[in-house]
Amino acid sequence: MKDKNLSMPVVAIDKVKVGTNRRPLQQEKVDKLMESIKANGLLNPITVDQNFNLIAGLHRLTACQLLGFERIECKIVTYNDTDRMRLAEIDENLIRSELSALERGELWLERDKIMKRLKLRAQSGDNQYSRRGGEMISPPVKTTLELAKEVGYTERTFQQGKQIAKSIDPEVKEMIKDTSLAKSPTALLAVARAGSEARERAEQAEKAAREAELRHELAETERQSRIAAAARVRQRELQLLAVQQVSAQRTAKREVKQVQRQTQPETATVSTGILSTTPGDCWLLERHMVYCGDTSSPKFINYLPSNAALAVTTYLPQWHHDYLVDEARVVAVLNTEGHIHQFCTHHQMPFRFELLVGKLYVAIFSRHSIPEPHRPIQIEGVEGIIAYLVSLYTQQGNFVIVPFLGYGEALIVCERMGRICFAGDSREELVSKSINRWQQLTGKRAVKTVET
């Protein structure tokens, strides 16, 4: 029906049906619409089909419901099939909604499939004068480039978006959806491309299983199905590892920027004069511990927790630290090119693999089986590399052992990232500088423990 004072039809608001494949509501957007509708009325009517299925305007509909409206203005369009209705709904979302890269890719892929079913997509060799079955195609089919331009992106971006939607395992995709990774095409592509061989093997086996089923070959169908299932599990594992690695790189870069901002001299709230420390001193920096002395000595080892997640260290000539592999699940040794092999041959820790992170080589040791990250790893600077390793191999509240303090890079990273650092160094000046750097960052004071 039409309201006599309005040009748009109005319907009872409880007649509007909302499908299950709608994007999640953004409460902030609903709140803003409620304020606008209270002040100005509904300026943009919702869109429904002839059966009152909602096509566009979920946020507007929700705002009107919360405001207690009994009727709502709407534009009614008629569709002969669900594909055309869904196509209109997708186009509305692509035009009006703030989509993440993952959501956009999924809509592009679904739109592409629908247009193929409706024979609105160009095939190889088609043009606007192509004929099928003696009939002129009307309207002319659309190329991928035309589809990309319709939604404001290049063909390359369009194809990458579809690759993301098609190639990421559904469970991995679900895990990513509400994270910052969902907004990053670069990160999503890295995940999509991980496990590509396993995905292709799964697709081939799934195709072979369907063909065997059509031939009524039960044994071959089951064999190919098992191959496909195993390949899908492997694809998921590799993509989960890629998510972990991409997240670690992003976290590392973000943390380094935060530390650089927060350790500027003008931010200091505690005196940064050189703190006096002598060999044998042990300092408590709230939950962290810093020892001044030989970190291969029984005294330092006795201070350590028994279940550290990571030990991260540079290699120094005075190395007597093979014990670390028994104190931490993962030991990461930073070194320069050409020295890792020599280090591994002279020490007894079980070597797993070597990583090139930025310009430094990192040897990973562990008594456990540890998956090797994908490469390349694009992070520069010692602080960034440490943040990457901490993010990759630890979680909030885990212990990190640092037997050579350097300039406090690992201590500061642990403070920023919510890890607990047990650190030490025999060089008194580095212990003092590291503790003062922590004081400057946190605005708190270190406390020297008293021997009893």
DRENDO-1510 file (C-alpha; in Angstrom, 1 decimal, always signed):
<recs>
REC; n; res; u; v; w
REC; 1; MET; +0.0; +0.0; +0.0 .
REC; 2; LYS; +1.0; +3.7; -0.3 .
REC; 3; ASP; +0.7; +6.3; +2.3 .
REC; 4; LYS; -1.4; +9.2; +0.9 .
REC; 5; ASN; +1.3; +11.7; +2.0 .
REC; 6; LEU; +4.2; +9.7; +0.6 .
REC; 7; SER; +5.4; +8.7; -2.8 .
REC; 8; MET; +7.0; +5.5; -1.5 .
REC; 9; PRO; +5.0; +2.4; -0.5 .
REC; 10; VAL; +4.9; +1.6; +3.3 .
REC; 11; VAL; +4.6; -1.9; +4.8 .
REC; 12; ALA; +4.1; -3.2; +8.3 .
REC; 13; ILE; +7.6; -3.5; +9.7 .
REC; 14; ASP; +7.0; -7.0; +11.1 .
REC; 15; LYS; +6.3; -8.3; +7.6 .
REC; 16; VAL; +9.8; -7.6; +6.4 .
REC; 17; LYS; +11.8; -10.8; +6.4 .
REC; 18; VAL; +15.6; -10.8; +6.9 .
REC; 19; GLY; +17.7; -13.6; +5.4 .
REC; 20; THR; +20.4; -15.5; +7.3 .
REC; 21; ASN; +23.2; -14.5; +5.0 .
REC; 22; ARG; +23.2; -10.9; +6.0 .
REC; 23; ARG; +26.4; -9.2; +7.2 .
REC; 24; PRO; +26.6; -8.6; +11.0 .
REC; 25; LEU; +25.1; -5.4; +12.3 .
REC; 26; GLN; +27.3; -2.4; +13.3 .
REC; 27; GLN; +25.7; -1.0; +16.4 .
REC; 28; GLU; +27.5; +2.3; +16.0 .
REC; 29; LYS; +25.9; +2.7; +12.6 .
REC; 30; VAL; +22.5; +1.8; +13.9 .
REC; 31; ASP; +22.8; +4.4; +16.7 .
REC; 32; LYS; +23.7; +7.1; +14.3 .
REC; 33; LEU; +20.8; +6.2; +12.0 .
REC; 34; MET; +18.4; +6.3; +15.0 .
REC; 35; GLU; +19.5; +9.9; +15.7 .
REC; 36; SER; +19.1; +10.9; +12.1 .
REC; 37; ILE; +15.7; +9.2; +11.7 .
REC; 38; LYS; +14.4; +10.9; +14.9 .
REC; 39; ALA; +15.5; +14.3; +13.6 .
REC; 40; ASN; +14.7; +14.0; +9.9 .
REC; 41; GLY; +12.7; +10.8; +9.2 .
REC; 42; LEU; +13.8; +7.9; +7.0 .
REC; 43; LEU; +15.4; +9.7; +4.1 .
REC; 44; ASN; +16.4; +6.5; +2.2 .
REC; 45; PRO; +13.8; +3.7; +2.2 .
REC; 46; ILE; +14.7; +0.1; +2.5 .
REC; 47; THR; +14.4; -2.2; -0.5 .
REC; 48; VAL; +12.4; -5.5; -0.4 .
REC; 49; ASP; +11.3; -8.0; -3.0 .
REC; 50; GLN; +7.7; -8.8; -3.9 .
REC; 51; ASN; +7.6; -11.3; -0.9 .
REC; 52; PHE; +8.9; -8.6; +1.5 .
REC; 53; ASN; +12.4; -10.3; +1.7 .
REC; 54; LEU; +14.9; -7.6; +2.7 .
REC; 55; ILE; +17.4; -6.8; -0.1 .
REC; 56; ALA; +19.0; -3.6; +1.2 .
REC; 57; GLY; +18.7; -1.6; +4.5 .
REC; 58; LEU; +19.2; -3.9; +7.5 .
REC; 59; HIS; +20.7; -1.0; +9.6 .
REC; 60; ARG; +17.8; +1.3; +8.6 .
REC; 61; LEU; +15.3; -1.4; +9.4 .
REC; 62; THR; +16.9; -2.2; +12.7 .
REC; 63; ALA; +17.0; +1.5; +13.7 .
REC; 64; CYS; +13.3; +1.9; +12.9 .
REC; 65; GLN; +12.4; -1.2; +14.9 .
REC; 66; LEU; +14.3; +0.1; +17.9 .
REC; 67; LEU; +12.5; +3.4; +17.5 .
REC; 68; GLY; +9.2; +1.6; +17.7 .
REC; 69; PHE; +8.0; +2.1; +14.1 .
REC; 70; GLU; +5.1; +0.0; +13.1 .
REC; 71; ARG; +5.4; +0.8; +9.4 .
REC; 72; ILE; +8.4; +1.5; +7.2 .
REC; 73; GLU; +8.8; +3.1; +3.8 .
REC; 74; CYS; +10.2; +0.7; +1.2 .
REC; 75; LYS; +11.1; +0.3; -2.5 .
REC; 76; ILE; +9.5; -3.0; -3.8 .
REC; 77; VAL; +11.3; -4.7; -6.7 .
REC; 78; THR; +10.1; -7.9; -8.3 .
REC; 79; TYR; +12.5; -10.8; -9.0 .
REC; 80; ASN; +11.7; -14.1; -10.8 .
REC; 81; ASP; +14.4; -16.1; -9.0 .
REC; 82; THR; +16.5; -16.0; -5.9 .
REC; 83; ASP; +19.7; -15.6; -7.9 .
REC; 84; ARG; +18.7; -12.2; -9.2 .
REC; 85; MET; +17.5; -11.1; -5.7 .
REC; 86; ARG; +20.8; -12.1; -4.2 .
REC; 87; LEU; +22.7; -10.4; -6.9 .
REC; 88; ALA; +20.8; -7.1; -6.1 .
REC; 89; GLU; +21.6; -7.6; -2.4 .
REC; 90; ILE; +25.3; -8.1; -3.1 .
REC; 91; ASP; +25.5; -5.1; -5.3 .
REC; 92; GLU; +23.8; -3.0; -2.6 .
REC; 93; ASN; +26.3; -4.2; -0.1 .
REC; 94; LEU; +29.3; -3.5; -2.4 .
REC; 95; ILE; +28.1; +0.0; -3.1 .
REC; 96; ARG; +26.9; +1.1; +0.3 .
REC; 97; SER; +28.8; -0.9; +3.0 .
REC; 98; GLU; +32.2; -0.5; +4.6 .
REC; 99; LEU; +33.5; -3.9; +3.8 .
REC; 100; SER; +36.7; -5.6; +4.9 .
REC; 101; ALA; +39.0; -7.0; +2.2 .
REC; 102; LEU; +37.8; -10.5; +3.2 .
REC; 103; GLU; +34.1; -9.6; +3.0 .
REC; 104; ARG; +34.5; -7.9; -0.3 .
REC; 105; GLY; +36.4; -10.8; -1.8 .
REC; 106; GLU; +33.6; -13.2; -0.7 .
REC; 107; LEU; +31.0; -11.0; -2.2 .
REC; 108; TRP; +32.9; -10.7; -5.5 .
REC; 109; LEU; +33.3; -14.5; -5.7 .
REC; 110; GLU; +29.6; -15.1; -5.0 .
REC; 111; ARG; +28.6; -12.4; -7.5 .
REC; 112; ASP; +30.8; -14.0; -10.1 .
REC; 113; LYS; +29.2; -17.5; -9.6 .
REC; 114; ILE; +25.7; -16.0; -9.8 .
REC; 115; MET; +26.5; -14.2; -13.0 .
REC; 116; LYS; +27.8; -17.3; -14.5 .
REC; 117; ARG; +24.7; -19.2; -13.6 .
REC; 118; LEU; +22.6; -16.4; -15.1 .
REC; 119; LYS; +24.9; -16.4; -18.2 .
REC; 120; LEU; +25.8; -12.8; -17.6 .
REC; 121; ARG; +29.5; -13.4; -17.5 .
REC; 122; ALA; +31.6; -13.3; -20.7 .
REC; 123; GLN; +33.4; -16.6; -21.7 .
REC; 124; SER; +36.6; -16.8; -23.7 .
REC; 125; GLY; +35.9; -15.3; -27.2 .
REC; 126; ASP; +32.6; -13.7; -26.3 .
REC; 127; ASN; +31.7; -10.1; -27.3 .
REC; 128; GLN; +28.6; -8.1; -27.2 .
REC; 129; TYR; +27.5; -9.6; -30.6 .
REC; 130; SER; +28.0; -13.2; -29.6 .
REC; 131; ARG; +25.1; -15.5; -30.2 .
REC; 132; ARG; +24.1; -18.6; -28.3 .
REC; 133; GLY; +21.5; -20.9; -29.8 .
REC; 134; GLY; +20.9; -18.3; -32.5 .
REC; 135; GLU; +19.8; -15.6; -30.0 .
REC; 136; MET; +21.5; -12.3; -29.5 .
REC; 137; ILE; +22.8; -12.0; -25.8 .
REC; 138; SER; +20.8; -9.2; -24.2 .
REC; 139; PRO; +22.0; -7.4; -22.1 .
REC; 140; PRO; +25.6; -8.0; -23.3 .
REC; 141; VAL; +27.7; -10.2; -21.0 .
REC; 142; LYS; +30.3; -8.5; -18.8 .
REC; 143; THR; +34.0; -9.1; -18.7 .
REC; 144; THR; +35.9; -9.4; -15.4 .
REC; 145; LEU; +37.4; -6.0; -16.0 .
REC; 146; GLU; +33.9; -4.4; -16.4 .
REC; 147; LEU; +32.8; -6.1; -13.2 .
REC; 148; ALA; +35.8; -4.7; -11.4 .
REC; 149; LYS; +35.2; -1.2; -12.6 .
REC; 150; GLU; +31.6; -1.4; -11.5 .
REC; 151; VAL; +32.7; -1.7; -7.9 .
REC; 152; GLY; +35.6; +0.7; -8.2 .
REC; 153; TYR; +38.6; -1.6; -8.2 .
REC; 154; THR; +41.2; -2.7; -10.7 .
REC; 155; GLU; +41.0; -6.1; -12.4 .
REC; 156; ARG; +44.1; -7.3; -10.5 .
REC; 157; THR; +42.5; -6.4; -7.2 .
REC; 158; PHE; +39.3; -8.0; -8.2 .
REC; 159; GLN; +41.0; -11.3; -9.1 .
REC; 160; GLN; +43.1; -11.2; -5.9 .
REC; 161; GLY; +39.9; -10.7; -3.9 .
REC; 162; LYS; +38.3; -13.8; -5.5 .
REC; 163; GLN; +41.5; -15.8; -4.9 .
REC; 164; ILE; +41.4; -14.9; -1.2 .
REC; 165; ALA; +37.7; -15.9; -0.9 .
REC; 166; LYS; +38.2; -19.2; -2.8 .
REC; 167; SER; +41.6; -20.3; -1.4 .
REC; 168; ILE; +41.4; -19.8; +2.3 .
REC; 169; ASP; +40.1; -22.7; +4.3 .
REC; 170; PRO; +36.6; -22.0; +5.8 .
REC; 171; GLU; +37.8; -22.6; +9.4 .
REC; 172; VAL; +40.8; -20.3; +8.9 .
REC; 173; LYS; +38.5; -17.7; +7.3 .
REC; 174; GLU; +36.1; -17.8; +10.2 .
REC; 175; MET; +39.1; -17.2; +12.6 .
REC; 176; ILE; +40.3; -14.2; +10.6 .
REC; 177; LYS; +36.9; -12.5; +10.1 .
REC; 178; ASP; +36.9; -10.3; +13.3 .
REC; 179; THR; +40.6; -9.5; +13.3 .
REC; 180; SER; +42.7; -6.7; +11.7 .
REC; 181; LEU; +43.9; -9.3; +9.1 .
REC; 182; ALA; +40.5; -9.3; +7.5 .
REC; 183; LYS; +41.1; -5.7; +6.4 .
REC; 184; SER; +44.6; -6.3; +4.8 .
REC; 185; PRO; +44.6; -7.7; +1.3 .
REC; 186; THR; +48.4; -8.3; +1.5 .
REC; 187; ALA; +48.0; -10.4; +4.7 .
REC; 188; LEU; +45.0; -12.3; +3.3 .
REC; 189; LEU; +46.9; -13.1; +0.1 .
REC; 190; ALA; +49.8; -14.5; +2.1 .
REC; 191; VAL; +47.4; -16.8; +3.9 .
REC; 192; ALA; +45.5; -17.7; +0.7 .
REC; 193; ARG; +48.7; -18.7; -1.0 .
REC; 194; ALA; +50.0; -20.8; +1.9 .
REC; 195; GLY; +49.2; -24.5; +1.4 .
REC; 196; SER; +48.4; -24.0; -2.3 .
REC; 197; GLU; +49.8; -27.4; -3.3 .
REC; 198; ALA; +47.7; -29.1; -0.6 .
REC; 199; ARG; +44.6; -27.3; -1.8 .
REC; 200; GLU; +45.2; -28.3; -5.4 .
REC; 201; ARG; +45.8; -31.9; -4.4 .
REC; 202; ALA; +42.5; -31.8; -2.4 .
REC; 203; GLU; +40.6; -30.3; -5.4 .
REC; 204; GLN; +42.0; -33.0; -7.7 .
REC; 205; ALA; +41.1; -35.8; -5.3 .
REC; 206; GLU; +37.6; -34.3; -4.8 .
REC; 207; LYS; +37.0; -34.2; -8.5 .
REC; 208; ALA; +38.3; -37.8; -8.9 .
REC; 209; ALA; +36.0; -38.9; -6.0 .
REC; 210; ARG; +33.0; -37.4; -7.8 .
REC; 211; GLU; +33.9; -39.1; -11.0 .
REC; 212; ALA; +34.4; -42.5; -9.3 .
REC; 213; GLU; +31.0; -42.1; -7.6 .
REC; 214; LEU; +29.3; -41.6; -11.0 .
REC; 215; ARG; +31.0; -44.8; -12.1 .
REC; 216; HIS; +29.7; -46.5; -9.0 .
REC; 217; GLU; +33.3; -47.4; -7.9 .
REC; 218; LEU; +32.9; -47.3; -4.1 .
REC; 219; ALA; +36.4; -48.3; -3.2 .
REC; 220; GLU; +38.0; -45.6; -5.4 .
REC; 221; THR; +35.5; -43.0; -4.2 .
REC; 222; GLU; +36.5; -43.7; -0.6 .
REC; 223; ARG; +40.2; -43.7; -1.4 .
REC; 224; GLN; +40.0; -40.3; -3.2 .
REC; 225; SER; +37.9; -38.9; -0.4 .
REC; 226; ARG; +40.5; -39.9; +2.2 .
REC; 227; ILE; +43.2; -38.2; +0.0 .
REC; 228; ALA; +41.1; -35.1; -0.2 .
REC; 229; ALA; +40.4; -35.0; +3.5 .
REC; 230; ALA; +44.1; -35.4; +4.4 .
REC; 231; ALA; +45.1; -32.6; +1.9 .
REC; 232; ARG; +42.5; -30.3; +3.4 .
REC; 233; VAL; +43.8; -30.9; +6.9 .
REC; 234; ARG; +47.3; -30.1; +5.6 .
REC; 235; GLN; +46.1; -26.9; +3.8 .
REC; 236; ARG; +44.4; -25.8; +7.0 .
REC; 237; GLU; +47.6; -26.4; +9.1 .
REC; 238; LEU; +49.7; -24.4; +6.7 .
REC; 239; GLN; +47.3; -21.5; +6.5 .
REC; 240; LEU; +47.0; -21.4; +10.3 .
REC; 241; LEU; +50.8; -21.2; +10.4 .
REC; 242; ALA; +50.7; -18.4; +7.8 .
REC; 243; VAL; +48.1; -16.5; +9.9 .
REC; 244; GLN; +50.4; -16.8; +12.9 .
REC; 245; GLN; +53.4; -15.6; +11.0 .
REC; 246; VAL; +51.6; -12.7; +9.3 .
REC; 247; SER; +50.1; -11.7; +12.7 .
REC; 248; ALA; +53.6; -11.8; +14.2 .
REC; 249; GLN; +55.1; -9.6; +11.5 .
REC; 250; ARG; +52.3; -7.0; +11.9 .
REC; 251; THR; +52.6; -7.1; +15.7 .
REC; 252; ALA; +56.3; -6.7; +15.5 .
REC; 253; LYS; +56.1; -3.6; +13.3 .
REC; 254; ARG; +53.4; -2.1; +15.4 .
REC; 255; GLU; +55.2; -2.7; +18.6 .
REC; 256; VAL; +58.5; -1.2; +17.3 .
REC; 257; LYS; +56.7; +2.0; +16.4 .
REC; 258; GLN; +55.0; +2.2; +19.8 .
REC; 259; VAL; +58.3; +1.7; +21.6 .
REC; 260; GLN; +60.0; +4.3; +19.5 .
REC; 261; ARG; +57.3; +6.8; +20.3 .
REC; 262; GLN; +57.2; +6.0; +24.0 .
REC; 263; THR; +61.0; +6.1; +24.6 .
REC; 264; GLN; +61.5; +9.6; +23.4 .
REC; 265; PRO; +63.3; +11.8; +26.0 .
REC; 266; GLU; +60.3; +14.1; +26.5 .
REC; 267; THR; +58.1; +11.3; +27.6 .
REC; 268; ALA; +60.3; +10.3; +30.6 .
REC; 269; THR; +58.6; +10.6; +34.0 .
REC; 270; VAL; +61.4; +9.1; +36.0 .
REC; 271; SER; +65.0; +10.3; +36.2 .
REC; 272; THR; +67.1; +8.7; +33.5 .
REC; 273; GLY; +70.4; +9.2; +35.2 .
REC; 274; ILE; +72.6; +6.1; +35.0 .
REC; 275; LEU; +71.5; +3.6; +37.7 .
REC; 276; SER; +74.4; +2.1; +39.7 .
REC; 277; THR; +74.7; -1.6; +39.6 .
REC; 278; THR; +77.4; -4.1; +40.6 .
REC; 279; PRO; +78.1; -7.8; +39.7 .
REC; 280; GLY; +75.7; -10.1; +41.6 .
REC; 281; ASP; +72.9; -7.5; +41.8 .
REC; 282; CYS; +69.4; -8.7; +41.0 .
REC; 283; TRP; +66.7; -6.2; +40.1 .
REC; 284; LEU; +63.0; -6.5; +40.1 .
REC; 285; LEU; +61.2; -4.4; +37.4 .
REC; 286; GLU; +57.7; -5.2; +38.6 .
REC; 287; ARG; +57.2; -8.7; +37.1 .
REC; 288; HIS; +60.5; -8.7; +35.2 .
REC; 289; MET; +63.9; -9.7; +36.6 .
REC; 290; VAL; +67.3; -8.4; +35.6 .
REC; 291; TYR; +70.6; -9.9; +36.9 .
REC; 292; CYS; +74.0; -8.3; +36.7 .
REC; 293; GLY; +76.6; -11.0; +36.3 .
REC; 294; ASP; +77.5; -14.2; +34.5 .
REC; 295; THR; +74.3; -15.6; +33.0 .
REC; 296; SER; +75.8; -19.1; +32.7 .
REC; 297; SER; +76.3; -19.2; +36.4 .
REC; 298; PRO; +74.2; -21.4; +38.7 .
REC; 299; LYS; +73.0; -18.3; +40.5 .
REC; 300; PHE; +71.3; -16.9; +37.4 .
REC; 301; ILE; +70.0; -20.3; +36.3 .
REC; 302; ASN; +68.4; -20.8; +39.7 .
REC; 303; TYR; +66.4; -17.5; +39.2 .
REC; 304; LEU; +64.9; -18.8; +36.0 .
REC; 305; PRO; +61.4; -20.3; +35.7 .
REC; 306; SER; +61.2; -23.9; +34.6 .
REC; 307; ASN; +58.7; -23.4; +31.8 .
REC; 308; ALA; +59.8; -20.5; +29.7 .
REC; 309; ALA; +58.3; -20.3; +26.2 .
REC; 310; LEU; +61.3; -18.6; +24.5 .
REC; 311; ALA; +64.9; -17.8; +25.1 .
REC; 312; VAL; +66.2; -15.1; +22.7 .
REC; 313; THR; +69.8; -14.2; +22.5 .
REC; 314; THR; +72.7; -13.0; +20.4 .
REC; 315; TYR; +75.8; -15.2; +20.1 .
REC; 316; LEU; +78.8; -14.0; +22.0 .
REC; 317; PRO; +82.3; -15.7; +22.2 .
REC; 318; GLN; +81.8; -16.3; +25.9 .
REC; 319; TRP; +79.0; -18.8; +25.1 .
REC; 320; HIS; +78.2; -21.4; +27.8 .
REC; 321; HIS; +74.5; -21.3; +27.4 .
REC; 322; ASP; +73.5; -24.7; +25.9 .
REC; 323; TYR; +71.4; -25.1; +29.1 .
REC; 324; LEU; +68.8; -22.7; +27.6 .
REC; 325; VAL; +67.3; -25.5; +25.5 .
REC; 326; ASP; +66.3; -27.2; +28.7 .
REC; 327; GLU; +64.8; -24.0; +30.2 .
REC; 328; ALA; +62.8; -22.8; +27.2 .
REC; 329; ARG; +60.7; -24.5; +24.6 .
REC; 330; VAL; +62.3; -22.5; +21.8 .
REC; 331; VAL; +65.8; -21.0; +21.7 .
REC; 332; ALA; +66.4; -18.3; +19.1 .
REC; 333; VAL; +70.0; -17.3; +18.5 .
REC; 334; LEU; +70.6; -14.1; +16.4 .
REC; 335; ASN; +73.8; -13.9; +14.4 .
REC; 336; THR; +75.3; -12.5; +11.2 .
REC; 337; GLU; +75.8; -14.4; +8.0 .
REC; 338; GLY; +78.3; -17.2; +8.0 .
REC; 339; HIS; +78.4; -17.8; +11.7 .
REC; 340; ILE; +75.3; -19.9; +12.3 .
REC; 341; HIS; +76.7; -23.1; +10.8 .
REC; 342; GLN; +79.9; -22.7; +12.9 .
REC; 343; PHE; +77.8; -22.1; +16.0 .
REC; 344; CYS; +75.6; -25.2; +15.4 .
REC; 345; THR; +78.6; -27.5; +14.9 .
REC; 346; HIS; +80.2; -26.4; +18.2 .
REC; 347; HIS; +77.2; -26.7; +20.4 .
REC; 348; GLN; +74.8; -29.4; +21.5 .
REC; 349; MET; +71.4; -27.8; +21.3 .
REC; 350; PRO; +69.1; -29.6; +18.8 .
REC; 351; PHE; +68.9; -27.4; +15.6 .
REC; 352; ARG; +65.6; -27.1; +13.8 .
REC; 353; PHE; +66.0; -24.4; +11.1 .
REC; 354; GLU; +67.5; -21.1; +10.2 .
REC; 355; LEU; +65.6; -17.9; +9.3 .
REC; 356; LEU; +66.7; -14.8; +7.5 .
REC; 357; VAL; +64.8; -12.0; +9.3 .
REC; 358; GLY; +65.7; -8.6; +7.9 .
REC; 359; LYS; +69.5; -8.7; +7.7 .
REC; 360; LEU; +70.0; -11.1; +10.6 .
REC; 361; TYR; +70.1; -14.8; +10.7 .
REC; 362; VAL; +68.2; -16.6; +13.4 .
REC; 363; ALA; +68.9; -20.2; +14.4 .
REC; 364; ILE; +66.0; -21.9; +16.0 .
REC; 365; PHE; +66.7; -24.7; +18.5 .
REC; 366; SER; +64.3; -26.9; +20.4 .
REC; 367; ARG; +63.7; -30.3; +21.7 .
REC; 368; HIS; +60.2; -30.1; +20.3 .
REC; 369; SER; +58.9; -30.3; +16.7 .
REC; 370; ILE; +58.4; -26.7; +15.5 .
REC; 371; PRO; +56.9; -25.8; +12.1 .
REC; 372; GLU; +59.1; -23.6; +10.0 .
REC; 373; PRO; +57.6; -20.2; +9.0 .
REC; 374; HIS; +57.1; -19.2; +5.4 .
REC; 375; ARG; +59.5; -16.8; +3.9 .
REC; 376; PRO; +60.4; -14.0; +3.3 .
REC; 377; ILE; +60.1; -12.3; +6.7 .
REC; 378; GLN; +60.2; -8.5; +6.1 .
REC; 379; ILE; +61.2; -7.0; +9.4 .
REC; 380; GLU; +64.2; -4.7; +10.1 .
REC; 381; GLY; +66.1; -3.9; +13.2 .
REC; 382; VAL; +66.9; -6.0; +16.3 .
REC; 383; GLU; +63.9; -4.7; +18.2 .
REC; 384; GLY; +61.5; -5.6; +15.4 .
REC; 385; ILE; +63.1; -9.1; +15.0 .
REC; 386; ILE; +62.7; -9.8; +18.7 .
REC; 387; ALA; +59.1; -8.6; +18.7 .
REC; 388; TYR; +58.5; -11.0; +15.8 .
REC; 389; LEU; +60.0; -13.9; +17.6 .
REC; 390; VAL; +58.1; -13.1; +20.8 .
REC; 391; SER; +54.8; -12.8; +19.0 .
REC; 392; LEU; +55.4; -16.0; +17.0 .
REC; 393; TYR; +56.5; -18.3; +19.9 .
REC; 394; THR; +54.9; -16.9; +23.0 .
REC; 395; GLN; +51.5; -15.8; +24.4 .
REC; 396; GLN; +50.4; -13.2; +26.9 .
REC; 397; GLY; +52.0; -13.9; +30.3 .
REC; 398; ASN; +54.6; -16.4; +29.0 .
REC; 399; PHE; +58.2; -16.3; +30.3 .
REC; 400; VAL; +61.1; -15.1; +28.0 .
REC; 401; ILE; +64.7; -15.6; +28.9 .
REC; 402; VAL; +67.3; -13.1; +27.7 .
REC; 403; PRO; +70.9; -14.0; +28.8 .
REC; 404; PHE; +72.5; -11.1; +26.9 .
REC; 405; LEU; +70.6; -7.8; +27.5 .
REC; 406; GLY; +72.2; -5.7; +24.8 .
REC; 407; TYR; +70.5; -2.3; +25.0 .
REC; 408; GLY; +67.3; -3.7; +26.5 .
REC; 409; GLU; +65.5; -4.5; +23.3 .
REC; 410; ALA; +64.0; -7.7; +24.5 .
REC; 411; LEU; +63.1; -6.3; +27.9 .
REC; 412; ILE; +61.2; -3.4; +26.3 .
REC; 413; VAL; +59.4; -5.7; +23.9 .
REC; 414; CYS; +58.4; -8.0; +26.7 .
REC; 415; GLU; +57.1; -5.0; +28.7 .
REC; 416; ARG; +55.1; -3.8; +25.7 .
REC; 417; MET; +53.7; -7.2; +24.7 .
REC; 418; GLY; +52.7; -8.5; +28.2 .
REC; 419; ARG; +55.4; -11.1; +28.5 .
REC; 420; ILE; +57.6; -11.7; +31.6 .
REC; 421; CYS; +61.3; -11.2; +31.0 .
REC; 422; PHE; +64.1; -12.9; +32.9 .
REC; 423; ALA; +67.2; -11.2; +31.7 .
REC; 424; GLY; +70.9; -10.7; +32.6 .
REC; 425; ASP; +74.3; -9.6; +31.4 .
REC; 426; SER; +77.8; -9.5; +32.8 .
REC; 427; ARG; +78.4; -6.0; +31.4 .
REC; 428; GLU; +77.4; -3.5; +34.1 .
REC; 429; GLU; +76.8; -0.6; +31.8 .
REC; 430; LEU; +74.3; -2.5; +29.7 .
REC; 431; VAL; +72.4; -3.6; +32.7 .
REC; 432; SER; +72.2; +0.0; +33.9 .
REC; 433; LYS; +71.1; +1.3; +30.5 .
REC; 434; SER; +68.5; -1.4; +30.0 .
REC; 435; ILE; +66.9; -0.8; +33.5 .
REC; 436; ASN; +66.9; +3.0; +32.9 .
REC; 437; ARG; +65.3; +2.5; +29.5 .
REC; 438; TRP; +62.5; +0.4; +31.2 .
REC; 439; GLN; +62.1; +3.1; +33.9 .
REC; 440; GLN; +61.8; +5.7; +31.2 .
REC; 441; LEU; +59.2; +3.7; +29.3 .
REC; 442; THR; +57.0; +2.8; +32.3 .
REC; 443; GLY; +57.5; +5.7; +34.6 .
REC; 444; LYS; +58.2; +3.2; +37.4 .
REC; 445; ARG; +61.3; +2.4; +39.4 .
REC; 446; ALA; +63.3; -0.8; +39.5 .
REC; 447; VAL; +63.9; -2.4; +43.0 .
REC; 448; LYS; +67.2; -4.1; +44.0 .
REC; 449; THR; +66.5; -7.4; +45.8 .
REC; 450; VAL; +68.2; -8.0; +49.2 .
REC; 451; GLU; +70.1; -11.2; +49.7 .
REC; 452; THR; +68.9; -13.2; +52.8 .
</recs>
